[in-house]
Amino acid sequence: MRLKKGLRLIVVGVVLLGLLGSAGACRQSEPQAQKTGKEGGTLIVGNPYGPTTFDPAYCTEQGGIDVIMLVFDSLIAHDDKYQIMPQLAESWESPDPVTWVFHLRKGVKWQDDNEVFPKGKAPEVTADDVKYTIERLLNPETKSTRASLVKQVDKVEAVDKYTVKITTKQPDAFFLDNLASVFIVNQQVIEKLGKDRFAKNPIGSGPFKFVEFVPDSHVKLRRNEAYFVKPYLDELTVKIIPDQNVLLVSLESGDVGLDRLLPSPEIPRIKSDSRYVTYPGPLRAYRYAAFNCKNPLFTDVRVRKAIAMALDLDSAIKAIFPEGVAERAYGPVPPNIVGHDPSLKDLWKYDPEGAKALLKEAGWKQGSDGLWVKDGKKLTFTIKAPSQDPNRSKFAVIMSEQLKAIGVKAEVQLLEWGTLISDMDSGNTDMYIVGGFSGPSGMIFLFHSRNQGSAGNASFYSNPQVDELLDRGAVTVDRAEREAIWKQAQRIVVQDFVHIPLYHEAWFGAHSTKVQDFMPDWGFVTVKNNTWLQKD
């Protein structure tokens, strides 16, 4: 099933998320001993996202990824702080900027008791499986929608049964983060089942075995007894409930033990309820208002800056969000991501009178109707926003009212996601409000000139100095060096007023206090935790 175009920003952003260590030795020590829990029980998880495929080479929607993360393993993974942690690979090193050597755990086996591997007859996960997985993604005949995760890979070698050597075409600052989203598959399984059956009946090496999927209802999983961290839970069922409010009712009635996504207005109430534990996602989404820099109204940076100065964003955030859900953004890189720069706050001042002075400096004059005019053209435009997101829709209305106060007419147009993205791609915009996850490579996606005309750089922004910095940062594996480059590029972009950063939004989930040792995001059984249920 083809991914809806309107979800592209979110998906691309999810693929780009994470944090990276520096090149050189990065050998990992064994994790701390597991906490003591109790075996048994079934955890029912309520999820608004439904899957369409369980094949890791093709799955891009959140509902499918959530299940894949439980059935399959990746070499490495992200923890709840979005730091890299071991998974199939218990250690690794980078002897030079283009070489990565991973050492696999011994004794990790593919799931058995299925039509491919009879009970007790499953083979070990080996370096050949890793090699096959990456080469499958790279193979043009596969037509994988996730091939971009490994596009920098030049060669994969199985040095021995438990050692994999990966060589990249050039230094890749985002290699480990992307690799954390590459889930290892078995060639024998895929060839025996065929691509279509494998997509509906996945067999991996992860902590849970796939049992059944009933579309628009649930996915049922059972404990993998042979997993290297034996799960405490007997079973885990993912119940698909698209409506967030209905999902919350299911949590409060006890029909589900964990709610994947709380509706924003209800977060304070659930936080104060002692029956539940609320948790934020490890990262915050970047929401922004953007200019089409090719639009004649906005080619002058002074006009863009004046509009930004006329907006009281702090009051807008306070009016729309409960406390703790969103924080003011001053740049495109969210907290916890390499390049986040709180000092950018100094560049954003709410100053309506200063905005008027800047428009005058740019050659605009106020007419008898109070609107600004230049060369016979009024400063009027449209702010487009997604109708499906009430928060961004409200922001557009507030912006329109605040701009009206200084003599700028901005009409609000709420559009369905697909139409909005299409307009952005084609340049059929004045201003627009969108967003997504601006991870370490999000700066490239949003501001590099080669991405003009995409839903990323739909501002049609081009600055050779920024391009050079982004290209250099993309091959700078050392975190400290890359952060300095990213901050330099980010400051230039902010001073060009390409975007008006609005807010970084957190999503929250919640679970019953009976659910113990759960690690956001979606960490049920990892080297750092093992979820279990407290009995009455």
Helices and strands as residue ranges (DSSP letters): G 5-7, H 8-15, E 42-47, H 62-71, E 76-78, E 84-86, E 89-96, E 99-104, H 127-138, G 147-150, E 153-160, E 163-168, H 175-179, H 187-193, H 195-200, E 208-214, E 218-223, E 235-240, H 244-253, E 258-259, G 264-266, H 267-271, E 276-280, E 285-291, G 296-298, H 301-309, H 313-320, E 326-328, G 342-347, H 352-361, E 365-366, E 372-374, E 377-378, E 380-386, H 390-404, E 409-415, H 417-426, E 431-436, H 442-447, G 449-451, H 464-474, H 479-495, E 499-505, E 508-512, E 515-516, E 532-533
